[in-house]
Amino acid sequence: SRSKKAMAADTKHKIMTADAKDDKLGFKVLTTPPCDRVLVKNVDAGGWAARSGVQVSSELLFINGKEAKGLTTQAFTQALKSTRPLKLTFADPCPDPDAEKAATAIQARFRGNKARQETAARHESRQQPPTPPVPPM
């Protein structure tokens, strides 16, 4: 298992600025601050976020230099809707180690079930009496 520090070192941060012409940002978050993490849950195709390279599961780290997860819901919403220029810092999505473990366990179970089914089918085919030959007429 990798440490949080090692995972953080692998994470790329993107700093983007929305200008006055960028009326709508074109992304939605999973939870609004204050919370542990501000993760992007939806990116509108063709919107500012998509054009800027924001991806689903990216983490919004900073809004104009302030930690996003520590803002009040009101300050967060106000900044995203009307503050321009708006400097946003995102972390690229990184694989969730728990999700990776779960996927590996599911795959192992599937392979195990498939192997058991194949073994049972072979065993069953051996248990059936051979079909007698049809005598010629």
Disulfide bonds with the S-S distance in Angstrom:
none
